[in-house]
Amino acid sequence: MDYQTILLIAGILVLVVIFTRKAIIKQRQWLENPVRPPKEKTKKKTAEISDIQFDKQWRSMSYLLFFAALGNLYTAYNSGRGAMETMSTVLWIDCGLSIAAAIVAIFLWQKKLKDITFGYMGIIILQVMFFMATGKYIVALVHVFPLVLVYMVVKPVWDSMK
């Protein structure tokens, strides 16, 4: 079994553990207060969170950005090592894009801007499309996991980001 398959399986298991934990917490909250008021049919606009709440949520989830950056650096290492052995242009391009994605993930951690998030997403989608076009579907799927980690960080605080 190669490393990419092992990393893919490990990534899926980490996501399953995280989502299972969230489901258990939600179920416990429902058991504590089972009576719910009827939902309104009009969609409520989400309330802006304060700067203190934003910083607290960002600090509690931002370690996932480091995992995303480390994942990108790991794919850059593997691609660079493979490119030196085979002189493949595809792997050199992947190595460069992975290093760029890791740098953008660190900038996202520091600056907390929506534009940087879109830039990161664009780099990852470019890598995924590139590998899908070359027929390497598992490698393309491995490149999606850092994007999922960034989504998990940015989703709760998206409305408060600049």
C-alpha positions, 0 to 999 in steps of 0.5 A: 500500500502506498503512502497516498492511499494511507494518507487518504484513509487517515484523512477520511478517518479524521473527518469521520471522528470530527463529524461524529464528535459534532453529532454526539454534541448536538445529540446531547444538546437535543436531549437536554432541551428536546422542546424546540420552538417552531422554525420560522419560514423566513430566513434569518440573517446570521448575527455578526459575532464580536471581535473577541468571539471571532478571535476565540473561534479563530484561535480554537480552529486555526491549528487546522490551517497548519495541518493544511499547510503541512499537508501541502508541504508533504505533497510538495516533498513527494512531488519534488522527490518524484520529479527529481527521479523521473524528470516529470513536468507534471510533478514539478508543477504540482511541487510548485503549486503545493508550495504556493498553497502552503504559503497562502495557508500561512498568509490566511492564518496571519491576515484572516482575509476572504480574498486569501481564502479564495486564492487558496481555493483557486490553487487547490482547484487548479491542482485537482483539475490538473490531476483529474485531466492527467487521470490520477484521480486518487492524487486529485482526491488527496489534494482536496483534504487541505481544502476541507480543513481550511473550510472547517476553519473559515466556515464559522467565522466567514461572515466576520472576515474582511 
